[in-house]
Amino acid sequence: MQKSINHTYLIILLAILSSIAPMGVDAYLPSIPDIATAFNVNIHKVELSLSIFLTGFAIGQIFGGPISDRYGRKLSSVFGLLGFSFFSFLIIFSSSIYELWLYRFFEAFFGGIVVVNAAAAVRDRFEGTEAARVFSLIGMVRSVAPLMAPVIGAFIIHFWTWKAIFIFLTLYSFVVAFFIYRDLEESYTYTKQNI
């Protein structure tokens, strides 16, 4: 027997799930000058990692939908979060800016897989005006992430090096994966369809 999840907690959980991308982008912005210094490159090369992140994020969403429809919202969310966590951790060990670009791309790719599941989980559970209301509530909660992420990043960079930001992203996505695995009930029933 599945446990029933609290409605408010579900909205917060899905909002946090869909906040992976804003956290991944905005938390590291204050560290861009430090990363440029660490790799001894022009700051524009570090800024290019933002475009690479957004490209990987967009491609991840293309693959995220079919993965979510094939394996379910819960499993694909955990898979994406663990992938995001793994590549966030690898960024710490980057030896060049090109390596950082590569890891940022794959970090974002897995983030794209994650983000489609939040919307899909809402569509599975709610319809019509109730779905619209839940989407707006998730949007309100999620809007906190772009506001808080640069503050968190600036706080971290004040006390530690730029690598600590990616340690934070590693832990953040890992903790979210734990709560998704523990608390999010699977809402998708697989049915074989012809395209």
N, C-alpha and C positions, 0 to 999 in steps of 0.2 A: 504493500500500500504506500502510495506516494504522499509525502507531507504537503500540506497546503502552504503556499508562500504568501506572506503578508503583501497586500497591494502596494503600500507605500514603499516597502523594502524592495519589491520587484522593480518599481520605477527608479529608485536610487541605484540599484544594481545594474540595470540596463543603461542608465545614464553614465555610470562609471565605466561600464564596458565600452560605450561609444566615445568616451573621453580619451581613449588611448592615443589617438592621433594628435589632438591639441596638446596633450602632455608631451608627446614625442617631439613636437615642433617647438613649442614655446618655452619649455623648460631649459633647453640648451642654448637659446638665443643669447643670454648674458655671457655665455662662455666662448662665443665666437672669437673675440680678440685673443683669448688665452690659447685656444686651439691653434690659431694662426701662428702664434709665437712658438708653441710647442713643436709644430712641424716645420717651422721656419719657411712659411709660405705667405703669399699675398692673402689678405683677408677675403678677397673675392673668391678665392679657391675654396675657402671654408663656407662662404655664403652659397656656393654652388651645391653644397650638400643639402641645402633646403629644397632646391629644385629636384635633386635626385630623390630625396625623401618623398616629395609629393608625387613624382612619377611612379615610384615603387608602390605608394599607397593606392594610386589609381588602378594600377595593374592588379594589385592584390584584391581589390574589390571585384574585378572581373572574374577572378578565379574563386573568390569567396562565396559568391552566390551559388554556383553549382556544387561546391564542396558542402555548403550548408544544407542544400536540398538533398544531397546524397547521404550524408552522415549525421545530419541533425544539427540543431542550433548549439546545443551544449558541447558536444564533442569537437565541433569545428571552432567554437569559441576558445576552448581550452587549448586546442592545437595551435591556433593563431597567437594566443597569449604566451604560450611557452616558446614559440618561435621568436616572437618579439623580445621576450626576456633573454633568450639565448644570444641573439645578435646584438642586443644592447650591451650584454656582458662582453662580447667579443670586441666591441668598439674600444673598450678600455685598453686592449692590447694592440691596437693599431700602431703600426710602425711607420706609416706614411699617410699622407692625405688621401691617396688613391685607395688604400685599404679601408680607410674610414668611409669613403664614398660607397664602396662595395657593401660594407656592413650596414650602412644607413639604408641602402636600397632594400636589402633583405629584411631589415628591421621594419621598414615601412610596408613591405609586401605582406608580411604577417599581420601588421596592424590593419591593413585593408581587409584581410580575411576576417578579422575580428569585428570590424565596425558594421559590416552588413548584417551580422547576426542580431544586433540590438533591434534594428528595424524589423527584421524578419520575425523575431520573437514577439514583437507587439502585434504584427499582422496575424500571427497564428492565434493569438489569444483574444484580440478585440476586433470589433467591426464598427463601421460607420462613425457616428459622432463620438462614441466612447474611445475609439482608436485615435481620433483626432485630438481628443482631450489628453490621452496618455502621451501621445507624441509631443504635444506642447509642454506637458509637465517634464518630460525627459529633456526637452530642449532647454527649459528653464534651469534645471539642475546641471545639465551639461555645460551651460554657458559660464558656469563658475570656473571650469578648467582653464580656458584661455586667459582668464583674469588672474588665477592663482599660480599657474605654471611659471610665468616669468619671475614672480616673487619668490617662488620656491627655488628656481634656478639661481637667482641673484643671491639668495641666502646661502645656498650651498657653495657657490663660487667665492663668497666672502670668506668662508672658513677653510675650504678645501680646494683641490685642483678641479679642472674641468672633468676629469674622469669620475669624480664623485656624482656628477649629474647622471651619468650613464649607469652608475651603481644604483642610484635612486630609481631610474626607469626600469632597471632589471628587477628590483624588489617590488616596485609598484605593480608591474604586469604579473609577476609571480603571485603576489597576494590576491590580485583580482582573479587570476586563474583558480586559486584555491576556493574562493567564495563562489565562483561560477560553478565549479565542479560540485561543491557541497550543497548549494542552495537553489540553483536554477533547474527547474523541472524541464524535461524535454517537451517541447510543444509541437514538434513537427512529426508527422506520420508519413513515412516514405511510401509513395505509390509509383510504380513504374509507369512512365508516360512516353508516348511517341511524340517526337518533335514535329 
